[in-house]
């Protein structure tokens, strides 16, 4: 069940990464220079209230350093890169583990 959920999350993150990459490519062509939109800008455009509630939660409930150096560093990365990394992490989590060659020689 968890494996199927992680595969679905990997698929959704891959789709989001592709959409963000296409948007950045389109903006790059329109501006005649390379444009990488940070995750922060896209999140503000999408839903500012959820960004503020995430900031409040991380600063007050988890730890203040969870927001300031850690999350702000992630928010400065391009949107497509963040979602591509999440897609890879979810895909790796769903991969079946190969049997070690020593185990194939049974007792």
Number of C-alpha atoms within 10 A of each C-alpha: 6 9 14 10 12 18 19 15 17 24 16 15 21 20 16 18 22 17 14 22 19 13 16 19 16 14 16 14 12 11 10 9 10 13 16 19 18 17 21 20 14 15 15 13 9 11 10 14 11 12 14 12 11 14 18 14 15 17 15 12 10 11 11 15 12 16 19 13 10 11 15 15 11 16 16 15 15 21 25 25 18 18 21 20 15 18 24 15 14 20 18 14 15 16 10 8 8 6 8 8 7 7 8 8 7 5 4
